[in-house]
Amino acid sequence: MTPRSASITALLAAAALALAGCSASGESATPPSGDAAPSSAPATEPSSPASSGDEAGMALIGMVGTADDPDAYEIALTDADGQPVEMLAAGDYTLTFADRTAAHNFRLTGPGGVDVATDVAGTDETSVQVTLVAGTYTFVCDPHPATMVGEVEVTG
């Protein structure tokens, strides 16, 4: 296993532990079973906003699925350590999409015309540069917007 794949595996495993599943019906992937309503992600402390200057280009991971189950109905925006991100400082970021399945995608939209996404029909690991200004950003799986959705608040 290369250092890069070990790092990616560790990030995905950490994110998988921090996430709760969500389900949808009528999809080719097998959603979680049971009659219980999908659980919500555990309450977490917001990530510390990045300070200006030295943090420009901070790494973010947009992830769908989990390391153990690429088709899992889970979506997250995490930092490089695999911790869920709920708050960020405005600035420049490198967003790496970790899309392991053709059943989901990851789309980030928000102020300043930000709209970046993976293709639903494919899988990839791609990085893009994105400038985030103050406001609320939404990350969502386009085929499952009711259950695979989250927000991150960007402060000025």
Secondary structure, DSSP 8 states (H G I E B T S, - for coil): --HHHHHHHHHHHHHHHH------SS-SS----SSS---------------TTTTTTEEEEEEES-SS-TTSS-EEEEETTS-B--EEESEEEEEEEEE--SS---EEEEGGGEEEE--TT--EEEEEEEEE-SEEEEEE-TT-TTTSEEEEEEE-
